[in-house]
């Protein structure tokens, strides 16, 4: 899915894009920028591959309400995985 998106957005690689409801960029709270660059999408593709191939470990594992989180970071991309605590 990310591959197809990268291919379609290649002509717009110099643009910045508005992301979804959650920031997926690896930025500090004070510097939060809701726009996503083409480079962020490339980093997200690599982060997903690394996670699926188990080549990366969580940068953080905090508790968030009834969930244990695993937070992964690579380049400008970030990924949160939630695991419900029984």
N, C-alpha and C positions, 0 to 999 in steps of 0.2 A: 504494500500500500504506500509506504513512504517512497519507494522507488518510482512509482507512477507519479506521485506528487512532485518529486524532484524533477522528473523529466518534463512535466507540464510547466513547471515554474522556471525552468532553466533560462528562458528568454527574459525573465524578470529577476535574475540573480542579484542585480544591484538595488532592488526594491527592498522595503521592509514590510512585513505583514502583521496584521492584527491577529493575535492568538485567540484561544478559547477562554473559558471561564477561569482557568488556573494558569499562573505563569509557568511556562516550561523552560524558561531560560535560567541559567545558573548565574544569578546576580544577587548582590547584597540587598537587603531590605531597603536601605536608604537610597539605593541606585535603581530601584525597580523600574524597568522599561517594558511596557506591555507589548511592544512590537518585536516581531521575530524576524531574523534575517535568514537568508538562504543557507548561510553557514550554520545556523542553529539547526536547520532541518538535516543537514549532512551529519552534524554531531549527534542528533537524535537517532538517525539510522544506525550509526556506529554504536551508540549506547544500547539500543535495542538488540543489536547483534551480539554485543559483548555479554549482555544479561542472558539472552537465550542460550548462548554457548557457555555460560557460567565462567566467563573470563574476567568478571568484575565482582567486587564485593561492595556491600553498602557503605557509603560514606558516613551515614548516620542510621541509628535504629531507635528513634524515639517512640514514645507511647502517645497516641492521639485519641482520647476518649476510650472507647472499647476496642481500639485497634492498635496493633503493633505495626509501625511503619518501617519500610526499608527505603531509604533515599539513596538513589544512585546519581552520580554526576560524571559527565564526560564533556570536556570542552565547554560549550555554552549551553548544553542540554542537561535537563534534570528529569528524573523519573521517580515517582512515588508509588510504591506498592503497599497496599493495606492488607493486613491479615487480621481477621476478627479473632479476638481472644475469647475462648470458651469459659 
